[in-house]
C-alpha cells in the first residue's frame, strides 16, 4: 500500500485547533476589523445615490430598516459563536444544524461574495488612486487601472499571509483615515446647511425622512433594502477570526453587535448630511440627479471640501484597499474550515508554519478573485458593475441560512428562558425571514432586462450573475461529492451536530493580543 493511500487526510489535533495563532485580537481589534470589512467610505460613496433614486427622501429610514435584519442576524452569529467558536462560521453552523449539503452551500455563499467584492474593491481602490492625479488619461485607462487593482490584491494577500499582527495594525490606521474623512464630511455639510452657505436646493433635516410608512413603491423599497444590506455586509469578518481572538466564545460576538450599531450611526449620519447639503434635485449636485448616483462623494467633494477635496478621494481609495485585505481573511478561513472537515481538498487546510495563517487558501482565493476581476473587465466593465449589484443575493442567502440555523440548532433551548427565546429564537427567526423576503423580491426585480447594465439570454445580467453564481456552487458541490476525500463529509461523519469542532481548548495558552487584549 502506498503512503498516500495508507494515510488519511491530516487534521490538527483538537487541542491545537486548526493551527491558527490564538489570542491575537481583543474587542477593540475585532471591532476595527469588523468595521473595516464593510469599507464604510466606499460603501457610502457607491450606494447612497442609488438608495435616494430608489426611495427618495426615505433613504435614511431605509438605512435603519436594513439595519434591523443585520442586527438580528448579528445575534444569531453571536449565539452560535458562543456554542461553536469555529472559523468556518456559516459553513460549520449550518452544517451542524441542517446537514452537509446545506452547510456546503452556505460556505460557498461566503466564498462567492468575497470573490465578487474583492474584484470590485480592487477596481475602486485603483480608480481613486489615479483620480488623485487629476489626469483622465490615467484614471480612464482600463489596462492601467486593472493592473493597479491586481497589485492591490497581491499586496493585501501578502499582508494577510504575514499574520494578523501586521494586518490589525494596518487596519487601525486605515479605518482612522476613513472616519476622520466621514466626520469632516458630516460636520462641514451640516455646518453649511445651518449657516446658510450651502448651495441652492439644500434643506435642513426633515422628520419625514424617518417615516417608515412614506414609501411609495414596493420594488423601490426592496431595491433600497438590498443596497443597504450590501453596505452593512462585512461585520461578520470578526467572527471568522474567532479562533485567533482572545476569549473566542464572547469577544467576536460582542464585536459583531458593536460593529453593526456603529455602522448604523455612521450611515444614517452621512446620508442625512448628504441629503441636507445637496438636496434631492435632479440637476447639479442634487442627489436625484442620476449622474451623481454612482459616486455621491465624488459629486459633492469639491462643494464641501473645496481645495481639500483630495482628502475624500484618498478616503475612498483607502476604504477600498482596507476592505480588500479584510475580505480575504474570512474567505480564506472559511475554506480552511471546509478543508479541515473534508468539505474541500486537503490543500486548503495548509497552515503557514511561521505565521500560522491559511497560506494556500489565502493565495488561492486571491488568485481566483484576480482571474474573475480581469476576466470581467476584459468582457465588459458593465458586467463588472452588475456583479456588485448581484452580491446582495449571496449575502442575503448565507445570512438567512445562518439565522435559521441558529433557531434550529438551539430549538431545544429556545423556550427555557426569556433570553434564549429572544436571542436564540425570535431575533434570528425574524432576521432570517426578512432576509429571505429581500432575496426573493430582489431576484424577481433583477430578472427584468432593464435592471442593471447588461442583458444576458434576454434577462437581467444582474440576475444571471447573482443566481448563476449560487447555482454554480450546487454544481461544484455535486462534483466534489464524488471524490473519496469528500465521502466522510457528505455522509455526515466528519462534521455533524455531535462532532467536537477543531478549535483551541478553553485553557489554551493565550498571548497578549495585538490591541492590548481590550475586553
C-alpha positions in Angstrom: 0.0 0.0 0.0 1.4 3.4 -0.9 2.0 6.1 1.7 -0.7 8.3 0.0 -3.4 5.6 0.2 -2.4 4.5 3.7 -2.6 7.9 5.4 -5.9 9.6 6.0 -6.3 13.3 5.5 -4.3 15.1 8.1 -6.2 17.2 10.6 -4.8 19.0 13.6 -5.5 17.5 17.0 -8.4 19.2 18.8 -6.1 20.8 21.4 -4.3 22.7 18.7 -7.4 23.7 16.7 -6.6 24.2 13.0 -3.2 25.6 13.6 -4.2 29.3 13.6 -2.5 31.6 16.1 -4.7 32.1 19.1 -5.2 35.3 21.2 -4.2 37.8 18.6 -7.2 40.1 18.8 -9.2 41.7 21.6 -12.6 43.5 21.5 -11.1 46.7 20.0 -9.2 44.9 17.3 -12.1 42.7 16.4 -14.4 45.7 16.1 -12.0 47.6 13.9 -11.7 44.6 11.6 -15.5 44.2 11.5 -15.9 47.9 10.6 -13.1 48.0 8.1 -14.5 44.9 6.3 -17.6 46.9 5.4 -15.5 49.6 3.7 -17.7 52.4 5.1 -16.5 55.3 2.9 -16.6 53.3 -0.3 -19.9 51.7 0.6 -21.5 55.0 1.2 -20.0 56.5 -2.0 -21.3 53.7 -4.1 -24.7 53.2 -2.5 -26.3 56.4 -1.1 -27.1 57.9 -4.5 -28.8 54.7 -5.7 -30.8 54.4 -2.5 -32.0 58.0 -2.9 -33.0 57.2 -6.5 -34.9 54.2 -5.3 -36.8 55.7 -2.4 -36.2 59.5 -2.5 -36.4 61.2 0.9 -36.9 57.9 2.7 -33.2 57.0 2.3 -32.4 57.5 6.0 -35.3 55.2 7.2 -34.3 52.7 4.5 -30.8 52.6 6.1 -32.4 52.0 9.5 -34.8 49.3 8.3 -32.0 47.4 6.5 -30.1 47.6 9.8 -32.8 45.5 11.5 -32.1 42.2 9.8 -28.3 42.8 10.1 -28.7 43.5 13.8 -30.9 40.4 14.4 -28.6 38.3 12.3 -25.6 39.5 14.4 -27.3 38.0 17.5 -27.6 34.7 15.6 -23.9 34.8 14.9 -23.2 35.7 18.5 -25.1 32.8 20.0 -23.8 30.3 17.5 -20.2 31.5 18.1 -20.6 31.1 21.8 -21.6 27.5 21.3 -19.3 26.7 18.4 -16.4 29.2 18.0 -15.3 27.8 14.7 -13.7 29.9 12.0 -15.9 28.2 9.4 -18.8 30.3 10.8 -21.8 29.9 8.4 -20.4 26.7 6.9 -19.8 25.0 10.2 -23.0 26.2 11.9 -25.4 25.5 9.0 -23.8 22.0 8.6 -24.4 21.2 12.2 -28.0 22.5 12.0 -29.2 21.3 8.6 -26.6 18.8 7.3 -23.6 18.7 4.9 -25.2 19.8 1.6 -26.9 22.9 3.0 -23.8 23.7 5.0 -21.5 23.4 1.9 -23.7 25.9 0.0 -23.6 28.3 3.0 -19.8 28.1 2.8 -20.0 28.7 -1.0 -22.1 31.8 -0.4 -19.4 33.3 1.8 -16.7 32.5 -0.8 -18.6 33.8 -3.8 -19.5 37.0 -2.1 -15.9 37.5 -1.1 -14.5 36.9 -4.6 -17.0 39.2 -6.3 -16.4 42.1 -3.8 -12.6 41.7 -4.0 -12.7 42.4 -7.7 -14.8 45.5 -7.3 -12.9 46.8 -4.3 -9.6 46.5 -6.3 -11.3 48.4 -9.1 -12.5 51.2 -6.9 -9.2 51.5 -5.0 -7.2 51.7 -8.2 -9.6 54.1 -9.8 -9.4 56.5 -6.9 -5.7 56.3 -6.6 -5.3 57.5 -10.2 -8.0 60.1 -9.7 -5.5 61.9 -7.4 -3.5 62.7 -10.5 -6.5 64.6 -12.0 -5.4 63.1 -15.3 -8.2 61.4 -17.3 -5.6 59.6 -19.4 -4.6 57.7 -16.3 -7.8 57.2 -14.3 -9.8 56.3 -17.5 -7.0 53.9 -18.7 -8.7 50.5 -18.2 -5.5 48.4 -18.5 -3.6 50.7 -16.1 -6.5 50.7 -13.6 -6.9 46.9 -13.8 -3.2 46.2 -13.4 -3.1 48.5 -10.3 -6.1 46.7 -8.9 -4.3 43.4 -9.3 -1.3 44.8 -7.5 -3.5 45.9 -4.6 -5.0 42.4 -4.3 -1.4 41.0 -4.3 -0.2 43.4 -1.6 -3.2 42.7 0.7 -2.7 38.9 0.1 0.9 39.3 1.3 -0.2 41.2 4.4 -2.9 38.5 5.1 -0.4 35.7 4.8 2.0 37.5 7.1 -0.4 37.3 10.0 -3.0 39.3 12.0 -0.4 41.4 13.8 0.6 43.5 10.8 -2.9 43.3 9.3 -4.6 44.6 12.5 -2.2 47.5 13.0 -2.7 48.5 9.3 -6.5 48.4 9.7 -6.3 50.7 12.8 -4.6 53.4 10.6 -6.8 52.9 7.5 -10.0 52.9 9.5 -8.9 56.1 11.3 -8.4 57.8 8.0 -11.9 56.8 6.9 -13.6 58.0 10.0 -11.8 61.3 10.0 -13.0 61.9 6.5 -16.6 60.9 7.3 -16.7 63.1 10.4 -15.4 66.1 8.4 -18.0 65.4 5.7 -20.9 65.4 8.2 -19.7 68.4 10.1 -18.8 70.6 7.1 -22.0 69.6 5.2 -24.4 70.3 8.2 -22.5 73.5 9.1 -23.0 74.8 5.6 -26.7 73.9 5.8 -27.4 75.6 9.2 -25.3 78.7 8.4 -27.0 79.2 5.0 -23.8 78.8 3.0 -24.9 75.5 1.3 -25.8 75.6 -2.4 -29.4 76.3 -3.6 -31.6 73.3 -3.0 -30.2 72.4 0.4 -32.6 71.8 3.2 -32.5 71.2 6.9 -33.0 67.5 8.0 -36.7 66.6 8.0 -38.6 64.3 10.4 -40.4 62.8 7.4 -37.2 61.3 6.2 -37.6 58.8 9.0 -41.2 57.9 8.3 -41.4 54.1 7.6 -44.9 54.5 6.1 -43.9 57.0 3.5 -42.6 54.6 0.9 -44.5 54.7 -2.4 -43.0 51.8 -4.3 -42.5 48.2 -3.2 -39.9 47.5 -5.8 -38.1 50.7 -4.9 -38.2 49.8 -1.2 -36.8 46.3 -1.7 -34.1 47.6 -4.0 -33.1 50.1 -1.4 -33.1 47.5 1.4 -30.9 45.2 -0.7 -28.5 48.0 -1.5 -28.3 48.8 2.2 -27.7 45.2 3.1 -24.6 45.4 1.0 -23.2 48.4 2.9 -23.7 46.7 6.2 -22.2 43.4 5.0 -18.7 42.5 6.3 -19.1 42.8 10.0 -19.1 39.0 10.3 -15.3 39.0 9.5 -14.6 39.4 13.2 -16.5 36.1 13.7 -14.3 34.3 11.1 -11.3 35.3 13.2 -12.8 33.8 16.4 -10.1 31.2 16.8 -7.4 33.9 16.7 -9.3 36.1 19.2 -8.9 36.4 22.9 -11.9 34.9 24.6 -13.2 33.4 21.3 -16.6 32.5 22.6 -17.6 36.0 23.7 -15.3 38.7 22.1 -16.2 38.1 18.4 -19.9 38.1 19.1 -19.7 41.4 21.0 -17.6 42.9 18.3 -20.2 41.9 15.7 -23.1 43.6 17.5 -21.0 46.6 18.3 -19.9 46.9 14.7 -23.4 46.9 13.3 -24.5 49.6 15.8 -21.6 51.9 14.9 -22.3 51.3 11.2 -25.9 52.3 11.7 -25.0 55.6 13.3 -22.3 56.2 10.6 -24.5 55.5 7.6 -27.6 57.4 8.8 -25.5 60.5 9.8 -23.7 60.6 6.4 -26.9 60.1 4.5 -28.7 62.8 6.3 -25.8 65.2 5.9 -25.5 64.5 2.1 -29.3 64.9 1.6 -29.4 68.1 3.6 -26.4 69.7 1.7 -27.2 68.6 -1.8 -31.0 68.3 -1.7 -33.0 65.9 -3.8 -33.0 67.9 -7.0 -32.5 66.2 -10.4 -29.8 68.6 -11.6 -26.4 69.9 -10.4 -25.3 68.2 -7.2 -28.8 67.1 -6.3 -29.0 63.5 -5.1 -31.9 63.0 -7.5 -29.5 63.5 -10.4 -28.8 60.1 -11.9 -25.3 61.3 -12.9 -24.4 61.5 -9.2 -25.7 58.1 -8.2 -22.6 56.1 -8.9 -20.4 58.1 -6.5 -22.0 60.7 -4.2 -18.7 61.7 -2.6 -17.1 62.4 -6.0 -20.1 64.6 -6.8 -20.0 66.6 -3.5 -16.3 66.6 -2.6 -15.5 70.0 -4.3 -18.6 71.7 -2.9 -18.0 70.6 0.6 -14.2 70.3 1.0 -13.1 72.9 -1.6 -9.3 72.7 -2.2 -9.1 69.9 0.3 -11.4 67.6 -1.8 -8.5 65.3 -2.3 -8.9 64.1 1.3 -12.2 62.5 0.4 -10.7 60.9 -2.7 -7.9 59.4 -0.5 -10.5 58.2 2.0 -12.5 56.2 -0.7 -9.2 54.8 -2.0 -8.1 53.8 1.5 -11.6 52.3 2.3 -11.5 50.1 -0.8 -7.9 48.9 -0.2 -8.6 48.3 3.5 -11.6 46.2 2.8 -9.6 44.2 0.2 -7.5 42.9 3.0 -10.3 42.2 5.5 -12.4 40.5 2.8 -9.5 38.0 2.1 -9.5 37.0 5.8 -12.9 35.4 6.2 -12.9 33.8 2.8 -9.6 32.1 3.5 -10.6 30.9 6.9 -13.9 29.6 5.7 -12.2 27.4 3.1 -9.7 26.3 5.8 -12.6 25.1 7.9 -14.2 23.4 5.0 -11.0 21.6 4.2 -10.5 20.6 7.9 -13.9 18.8 7.9 -13.2 17.4 4.4 -15.6 19.5 2.5 -12.7 20.8 0.3 -9.4 19.4 -0.9 -6.7 19.0 1.8 -4.5 21.8 0.3 -7.0 24.4 1.6 -6.1 23.3 5.2 -2.4 24.0 4.9 -1.1 26.5 7.5 2.0 28.6 7.2 4.2 27.2 10.0 5.8 30.6 10.7 2.8 33.0 10.6 0.1 30.4 11.4 -2.2 31.6 8.7 -4.0 29.6 5.9 -1.5 30.4 3.3 -2.8 28.2 0.4 -6.4 29.2 0.9 -5.5 32.9 1.1 -3.4 32.8 -2.1 -5.9 30.6 -3.9 -8.9 32.8 -3.2 -6.9 35.9 -4.2 -5.8 34.3 -7.5 -9.5 33.4 -8.2 -10.5 36.9 -7.4 -7.9 38.3 -9.8 -9.0 36.0 -12.6 -12.6 37.0 -12.0 -11.6 40.7 -11.9 -9.5 40.6 -15.1 -12.0 38.4 -16.9 -15.0 40.6 -16.2 -13.0 43.7 -17.1 -12.0 42.2 -20.4 -15.5 41.2 -21.3 -17.1 44.5 -20.2 -16.9 46.9 -17.3 -20.7 46.9 -17.3 -20.7 43.2 -16.3 -18.2 44.0 -13.5 -20.6 46.7 -12.3 -23.5 44.2 -12.4 -21.6 41.8 -10.3 -21.6 44.3 -7.4 -25.4 44.7 -7.8 -25.8 40.9 -7.6 -23.8 40.4 -4.5 -26.8 41.2 -2.3 -28.3 37.8 -3.3 -25.3 35.9 -1.9 -25.2 38.0 1.2 -28.9 37.5 1.9 -28.6 33.8 1.1 -25.9 32.8 3.6 -27.0 35.3 6.3 -30.6 33.9 6.2 -29.3 30.3 6.3 -27.2 31.2 9.4 -30.2 32.9 11.1 -32.4 29.8 10.5 -29.5 27.5 11.6 -29.4 29.4 14.9 -33.1 28.7 15.5 -32.9 25.0 14.6 -29.6 24.4 16.4 -31.0 25.8 19.7 -34.5 24.6 19.2 -34.5 22.6 22.5 -33.3 25.6 24.5 -35.4 28.4 23.0 -38.3 28.2 25.5 -36.2 27.6 28.6 -35.5 31.3 29.4 -36.7 34.7 28.1 -33.1 35.4 27.0 -32.9 32.3 24.9 -36.3 33.0 23.4 -35.2 36.4 22.2 -31.6 35.9 21.2 -31.7 32.2 20.0 -35.2 32.1 18.7 -37.2 35.3 17.9 -34.4 37.6 16.8 -32.7 35.2 14.4 -36.1 34.0 13.0 -37.2 37.5 12.2 -33.9 38.3 10.7 -33.9 35.2 8.6 -37.4 35.8 7.3 -36.6 39.4 6.4 -33.5 38.4 4.5 -35.4 35.6 2.7 -38.1 38.1 1.6 -35.4 40.5 0.4 -33.7 37.7 -1.5 -36.9 36.6 -3.3 -38.2 40.1 -4.2 -34.8 41.2 -5.3 -34.4 38.1 -7.5 -37.7 38.9 -9.1 -36.7 42.5 -9.7 -33.3 41.5 -11.1 -34.9 39.2 -13.7 -36.1 42.3 -15.5 -33.8 43.1 -18.5 -33.9 46.8 -17.5 -32.3 46.1 -14.2 -28.6 46.8 -14.1 -26.3 47.5 -17.1 -26.3 44.3 -19.1 -28.8 41.8 -20.6 -27.8 38.1 -20.9 -30.1 35.5 -22.5 -32.8 38.1 -22.7 -32.9 38.6 -18.9 -31.2 40.9 -16.5 -27.4 40.4 -16.3 -27.6 41.0 -12.5 -30.0 38.1 -12.1 -27.8 35.8 -14.3 -24.6 36.7 -12.3 -26.3 36.5 -8.9 -28.4 33.4 -9.2 -25.9 31.8 -11.6 -23.0 32.1 -9.1 -25.1 30.4 -6.4 -26.2 27.7 -8.9 -22.5 27.1 -9.8 -22.0 26.2 -6.1 -24.5 23.4 -6.5 -22.6 22.0 -9.5 -19.2 22.2 -7.7 -20.7 20.5 -4.6 -22.0 17.6 -6.7 -18.7 17.2 -8.5 -16.7 17.3 -5.2 -19.1 14.8 -3.6 -17.7 12.0 -5.9 -14.1 12.4 -4.6 -13.0 9.9 -2.0 -11.9 12.6 0.5 -15.4 14.2 0.4 -17.3 11.0 1.3 -16.9 11.4 5.2 -18.3 14.9 5.0 -21.3 14.2 2.8 -22.1 11.1 4.8 -22.3 13.4 7.9 -19.3 11.7 9.6 -16.6 14.4 9.6 -18.9 17.2 10.7 -22.3 16.8 12.4 -24.1 18.2 15.4 -22.2 15.9 17.8 -18.8 16.5 16.2 -16.3 18.2 18.5 -15.1 21.0 16.3 -11.3 21.5 15.9 -10.8 24.7 17.9 -8.3 25.6 20.7 -9.3 24.4 24.1 -10.5 26.9 26.7 -7.3 26.6 28.7 -5.1 27.0 25.6 -2.3 29.5 26.5 -3.3 32.9 25.1 -0.6 35.5 24.4 -1.3 39.2 24.9 -3.5 40.4 21.9 -2.3 42.9 19.4 -4.5 45.6 20.6 -3.7 45.0 24.3 -6.3 42.5 25.0 -9.1 45.0 25.5 -12.1 43.1 26.6 
